[in-house]
Amino acid sequence: MAYDFTTDDGRLLTSQGQPAANFAPSTAALFWTPGETASPGGLRLTFRHLGRVHTVDLDIQSGSLLQQLCRAVPTCRILLPARRDAVENYLLELAAAHPGPPGLYFPCTGLYRLPESGTWVYACGSEILGLPQGTDFLPAPEIAHLRLAADPALSAETAAQELLRVLQQDPVIYFPLWSFTLLGMLHSALSRLDATTFPVCALTGSPGFGKTTLVRRFVLLFQDTGVPEQTLGELDAMSTQAYLRQSLCRPGSNSAAG
């Protein structure tokens, strides 16, 4: 459906010559939850308002787009209230016509599988771990505020205190993100040394607790070729420290259940 909206010199959104809003949309793009095609989850809107360019992220599933926009930029106004619904539909139509590839929307934390590549990623607050570089994404407002970013000018003592405070807020979310950060730093340092790294998965526990089964199922997240007879480099430490040391000394060992 085509709407009769135009922009007045990039300042106002007009309808049949009448100002409909005191902002002028320029571009919009939709974001879809991986694996779901029924409806988009988010919308990113760029518009001009009072001589400045603004970009806001809107959650399509959280009610009125215009209410969210006005909360993000409080000076924005709808000048024709009777056409509020038409303005929202116009924004959705503008986003649907966006020529670029669709972005990815993550409504909550957890594992997602990308539909085209089959890659598994982990939504961890404002960060999406494992997402291919250059992929446009949008986390839902409920998780977008979860982040580890801090002021780089903080002293080491103050930064440590701030990190501890953040980790205590929601450890289920923040500990994986912090661990991934440390792993990424270590991997980058080893890469600069031209050293080869291999993944390691180690489990400890009493006999019969299903350690080997858990490792094999975990591997399926990264190697979706059916249940493997034996994980590459798998060893069984027989629940003794001596056997564990002996097994780890074998060439090619890169995972352990013991």
C-alpha positions as CSV (number, residue, x, y, z in Angstrom):
1,M,0.0,0.0,0.0
2,A,1.4,3.4,-1.0
3,Y,1.0,6.3,1.5
4,D,0.8,10.0,0.5
5,F,3.7,11.1,2.8
6,T,6.5,13.3,1.6
7,T,9.3,15.1,3.3
8,D,9.5,18.9,3.3
9,D,13.1,19.7,2.5
10,G,14.2,17.0,4.9
11,R,12.6,18.8,7.9
12,L,9.0,17.6,8.2
13,L,6.9,14.6,7.2
14,T,3.9,16.0,5.3
15,S,0.6,14.5,4.2
16,Q,-1.3,16.2,1.4
17,G,0.5,19.4,2.1
18,Q,-0.1,19.3,5.8
19,P,2.7,18.7,8.4
20,A,2.2,15.2,9.8
21,A,5.3,15.1,12.0
22,N,8.1,17.4,13.0
23,F,10.7,14.9,11.8
24,A,11.6,13.5,8.3
25,P,12.4,9.8,7.9
26,S,15.3,9.1,5.5
27,T,16.0,5.3,5.8
28,A,14.6,2.4,7.7
29,A,15.6,-1.3,7.9
30,L,13.9,-4.4,9.4
31,F,15.6,-7.0,11.7
32,W,14.4,-10.6,11.8
33,T,14.8,-13.2,14.5
34,P,17.1,-16.0,13.2
35,G,14.9,-18.9,11.8
36,E,11.7,-16.9,12.0
37,T,10.0,-15.3,9.0
38,A,6.5,-14.7,10.2
39,S,7.2,-11.1,11.3
40,P,10.2,-8.9,12.0
41,G,11.2,-8.1,15.5
42,G,13.0,-4.8,15.2
43,L,13.3,-1.7,13.1
44,R,16.2,0.8,12.8
45,L,15.1,4.3,11.7
46,T,17.3,7.2,10.6
47,F,15.6,10.6,10.3
48,R,16.3,14.3,10.4
49,H,14.9,16.4,13.2
50,L,15.7,20.0,14.2
51,G,18.7,20.1,11.9
52,R,20.3,16.9,13.2
53,V,20.4,13.3,12.0
54,H,19.1,10.7,14.5
55,T,19.1,6.9,14.4
56,V,16.9,5.0,16.8
57,D,16.2,1.3,17.3
58,L,12.6,0.3,17.7
59,D,11.1,-2.9,19.0
60,I,8.1,-3.9,16.7
61,Q,6.8,-6.3,19.4
62,S,6.7,-3.7,22.2
63,G,3.8,-1.5,21.1
64,S,3.7,1.8,19.3
65,L,6.7,2.6,17.2
66,L,6.0,6.3,17.5
67,Q,5.8,6.2,21.3
68,Q,9.2,4.5,21.3
69,L,10.6,7.1,18.9
70,C,9.3,10.0,21.0
71,R,10.7,8.5,24.2
72,A,14.1,8.2,22.5
73,V,14.0,11.8,21.1
74,P,11.5,13.7,23.3
75,T,11.2,16.7,21.0
76,C,9.6,14.6,18.2
77,R,5.9,15.2,17.7
78,I,3.1,13.8,15.6
79,L,1.3,16.9,14.2
80,L,-1.7,15.0,12.7
81,P,-2.9,12.6,15.5
82,A,-5.6,11.2,13.3
83,R,-2.9,9.8,11.0
84,R,-0.7,8.2,13.7
85,D,-1.4,4.7,12.5
86,A,-0.8,5.6,8.9
87,V,2.6,7.1,9.9
88,E,3.6,3.9,11.7
89,N,2.5,1.8,8.6
90,Y,4.5,4.2,6.4
91,L,7.7,3.5,8.5
92,L,7.2,-0.2,8.2
93,E,6.7,0.1,4.4
94,L,9.8,2.2,4.2
95,A,11.8,-0.4,6.1
96,A,10.4,-3.3,3.9
97,A,11.7,-1.5,0.9
98,H,15.3,-1.2,2.2
99,P,17.6,-2.6,-0.4
100,G,20.3,-4.1,1.9
101,P,20.4,-7.5,3.4
102,P,18.0,-8.1,6.3
103,G,19.5,-7.6,9.8
104,L,19.2,-10.1,12.7
105,Y,17.1,-9.5,15.7
106,F,17.7,-11.2,19.1
107,P,14.8,-11.0,21.5
108,C,16.5,-12.7,24.4
109,T,19.8,-14.1,25.5
110,G,20.8,-17.6,24.5
111,L,21.8,-19.8,21.6
112,Y,20.6,-19.0,18.0
113,R,21.4,-20.8,14.7
114,L,21.8,-18.6,11.7
115,P,19.6,-19.9,8.9
116,E,21.9,-19.5,5.9
117,S,25.3,-20.6,7.3
118,G,24.1,-22.9,10.1
119,T,26.5,-21.1,12.4
120,W,25.6,-21.1,16.1
121,V,25.8,-17.8,17.9
122,Y,25.2,-16.8,21.5
123,A,23.2,-13.6,22.4
124,C,24.9,-12.3,25.5
125,G,23.4,-8.9,26.3
126,S,24.5,-6.2,23.9
127,E,27.1,-8.6,22.3
128,I,26.4,-11.5,20.0
129,L,29.2,-14.0,20.4
130,G,30.3,-15.8,17.3
131,L,28.4,-13.5,14.9
132,P,30.2,-13.2,11.5
133,Q,32.0,-9.9,11.1
134,G,29.9,-7.2,9.3
135,T,26.5,-8.7,10.2
136,D,24.0,-6.1,11.1
137,F,22.1,-7.0,14.3
138,L,19.7,-5.5,16.8
139,P,19.3,-6.9,20.4
140,A,15.9,-6.4,22.1
141,P,15.7,-3.5,24.6
142,E,15.4,-6.0,27.5
143,I,19.0,-7.3,26.8
144,A,20.6,-4.4,25.0
145,H,21.5,-2.7,28.4
146,L,23.6,-5.7,29.5
147,R,27.1,-4.8,28.6
148,L,30.6,-4.9,30.1
149,A,31.9,-1.6,28.6
150,A,33.5,0.8,31.1
151,D,35.4,4.0,31.1
152,P,39.0,3.2,30.0
153,A,40.2,6.1,32.2
154,L,39.3,4.3,35.4
155,S,42.1,3.1,37.7
156,A,42.8,-0.6,37.9
157,E,41.2,-0.7,41.4
158,T,38.1,1.2,40.4
159,A,37.7,-0.8,37.2
160,A,37.9,-4.1,39.2
161,Q,35.3,-2.9,41.6
162,E,33.0,-1.8,38.7
163,L,33.5,-5.2,37.0
164,L,32.6,-7.1,40.2
165,R,29.5,-4.9,40.6
166,V,28.4,-5.7,37.1
167,L,29.0,-9.4,37.3
168,Q,26.9,-9.6,40.5
169,Q,23.9,-8.0,38.7
170,D,23.3,-11.0,36.4
171,P,26.1,-13.6,36.5
172,V,24.3,-15.9,34.0
173,I,24.6,-13.2,31.4
174,Y,27.8,-11.5,32.3
175,F,30.1,-14.4,33.1
176,P,30.0,-15.9,29.6
177,L,30.6,-12.5,28.1
178,W,33.6,-11.9,30.4
179,S,35.0,-15.3,29.7
180,F,34.6,-14.8,25.9
181,T,36.5,-11.5,26.3
182,L,39.4,-13.1,28.1
183,L,39.5,-16.0,25.6
184,G,39.5,-13.6,22.7
185,M,42.4,-11.6,24.2
186,L,44.4,-14.8,24.8
187,H,43.6,-16.1,21.3
188,S,44.7,-12.7,19.7
189,A,48.0,-12.8,21.6
190,L,48.7,-16.3,20.5
191,S,47.8,-15.5,16.9
192,R,50.3,-12.7,16.8
193,L,52.9,-15.3,17.8
194,D,51.8,-17.4,14.9
195,A,50.8,-20.2,17.3
196,T,48.2,-22.8,16.5
197,T,45.4,-23.2,19.1
198,F,42.9,-26.0,19.6
199,P,39.7,-26.1,21.5
200,V,39.6,-27.9,24.9
201,C,36.6,-29.2,26.7
202,A,37.2,-30.7,30.2
203,L,34.6,-32.2,32.5
204,T,35.1,-33.7,36.0
205,G,32.8,-35.8,38.0
206,S,32.1,-39.2,39.5
207,P,31.8,-42.3,37.3
208,G,28.5,-42.8,35.6
209,F,27.4,-39.1,35.6
210,G,27.3,-38.9,31.8
211,K,30.4,-36.8,31.2
212,T,31.3,-38.4,27.9
213,T,27.7,-38.2,26.6
214,L,27.5,-34.5,27.5
215,V,30.8,-33.8,25.7
216,R,29.6,-35.5,22.5
217,R,26.3,-33.6,22.6
218,F,28.2,-30.4,23.1
219,V,30.3,-31.1,20.1
220,L,27.2,-31.2,18.0
221,L,26.8,-27.5,18.4
222,F,29.9,-27.1,16.2
223,Q,29.8,-30.2,14.1
224,D,26.3,-31.0,12.9
225,T,27.1,-34.2,11.1
226,G,25.3,-36.7,13.4
227,V,26.3,-38.2,16.7
228,P,30.0,-39.0,16.5
229,E,31.4,-42.3,17.6
230,Q,34.2,-40.5,19.4
231,T,35.0,-36.8,19.7
232,L,38.3,-35.9,18.0
233,G,41.0,-36.4,20.6
234,E,38.6,-37.6,23.2
235,L,40.1,-39.2,26.3
236,D,38.7,-40.7,29.5
237,A,40.7,-39.9,32.6
238,M,39.0,-42.7,34.6
239,S,38.3,-40.2,37.4
240,T,41.9,-40.3,38.7
241,Q,44.5,-37.5,38.5
242,A,47.3,-39.8,37.6
243,Y,45.4,-41.2,34.6
244,L,44.4,-37.7,33.6
245,R,48.0,-36.5,33.5
246,Q,49.0,-39.6,31.5
247,S,46.2,-39.2,29.0
248,L,46.8,-35.5,28.5
249,C,50.4,-36.3,27.5
250,R,49.2,-38.3,24.5
251,P,49.6,-36.5,21.1
252,G,46.4,-35.1,19.6
253,S,44.4,-34.9,22.9
254,N,42.1,-31.9,22.8
255,S,39.2,-32.8,25.0
256,A,38.8,-34.6,28.3
257,A,36.1,-36.2,30.4
258,G,37.3,-37.2,33.8
